[in-house]
Amino acid sequence: MSIKINISKRFFEAGSDLLHLTIGILLIILGGAFVCQLFYNLKSLLFTKDFAYTTAVILNKVFFALMILEVAHTVVISYQEHIIKPEPFLIIGLIASIRRILALTLNLVETHPTEQEFYMAMIETAVLTFLVLILTIGLMLLKKSTNNN
């Protein structure tokens, strides 16, 4: 009976490793392609729009690439250690929240929102700012508890 359990455990571990490896490779390829596309479009971004718009678009794309990188890093850690750590997920949430705040601000600058749209955007910005604060506190507490152990 224990031989069957041992064989099935090895089978599932091998399958899990294969999936982690495949997902990691695909994420790295996706991140690389995204960064290459950013550099390819950089020339047109720099010469067609104003500086604030260009900076916001580039930052948005860089933050998206960072999110892909963090997800790939999480997959690699999970593959190597066979454990899921919470820290990379907090970092991904932090990057995504900051990215959304920047995108929201850019949208407000580019369009002329109605009073209702502006009010809703301010509420979303406040919620996202609170989320960034909570995620930062969570990361600090997690680092502190890791250092104590």
DRENSE-763270 format. One line per 5 residues: number of its first residue (from 1); their letters; for each residue x, y, z of C-alpha. Coordinates in steps of 0.5 Angstrom, whole numbers, plus 500, padded with zeros to 3 digits. Layout:
N
NUM> a> X/Y/Z; ...
END
This chain:
149
1> msiki> 500/500/500; 506/505/502; 509/503/495; 503/506/491; 502/512/495
6> niskr> 510/513/494; 509/512/487; 503/517/486; 506/522/491; 513/522/486
11> ffeag> 508/522/480; 504/528/482; 511/532/484; 514/531/477; 507/533/474
16> sdllh> 507/539/479; 515/541/477; 513/540/470; 507/545/470; 511/550/474
21> ltigi> 517/550/469; 512/551/463; 509/557/467; 515/560/469; 518/559/462
26> lliil> 512/562/459; 512/568/464; 519/570/462; 518/570/455; 512/574/456
31> ggafv> 516/579/460; 521/579/455; 516/580/449; 513/586/453; 519/589/455
36> cqlfy> 522/589/447; 515/591/445; 516/597/450; 523/599/447; 520/598/440
41> nlksl> 514/603/441; 519/608/446; 521/612/440; 514/613/438; 512/615/445
46> lftkd> 517/620/446; 516/624/439; 508/624/439; 505/626/446; 507/630/451
51> faytt> 512/629/457; 507/627/462; 503/622/458; 509/619/455; 512/618/463
56> aviln> 505/615/465; 505/610/459; 512/608/460; 511/607/468; 505/603/467
61> kvffa> 508/599/462; 514/598/467; 510/596/473; 506/591/468; 513/588/467
66> lmile> 515/588/474; 508/584/476; 510/579/470; 517/578/473; 514/578/480
71> vahtv> 509/572/478; 515/569/475; 519/569/481; 513/566/485; 513/561/480
76> visyq> 520/559/481; 520/559/489; 514/555/489; 518/550/484; 524/550/488
81> ehiik> 522/550/495; 515/546/494; 512/552/498; 508/558/497; 510/564/500
86> pepfl> 506/570/502; 511/576/500; 511/575/493; 503/576/493; 504/582/497
91> iigli> 509/585/492; 505/584/486; 499/587/490; 503/593/491; 505/594/484
96> asirr> 498/593/481; 495/598/486; 501/603/485; 500/602/477; 492/603/478
101> ilalt> 493/609/481; 498/612/476; 493/610/470; 487/613/474; 491/619/475
106> lnlve> 493/619/467; 486/618/465; 484/624/470; 489/628/466; 488/626/459
111> thpte> 480/627/459; 475/632/462; 471/628/467; 464/630/469; 464/632/477
116> qefym> 461/625/478; 467/621/474; 472/625/478; 468/624/485; 468/616/483
121> amiet> 476/617/481; 477/620/488; 474/615/492; 478/609/488; 484/613/489
126> avltf> 483/613/496; 481/606/497; 487/604/493; 492/609/497; 489/605/503
131> lvlil> 490/598/500; 498/601/499; 498/602/506; 496/596/508; 500/592/503
136> tiglm> 506/596/506; 505/594/513; 503/587/511; 510/587/508; 514/590/514
141> llkks> 510/585/519; 512/579/514; 519/581/514; 520/583/521; 517/576/523
146> tnnn> 521/572/518; 527/576/521; 525/574/528; 525/566/526
END
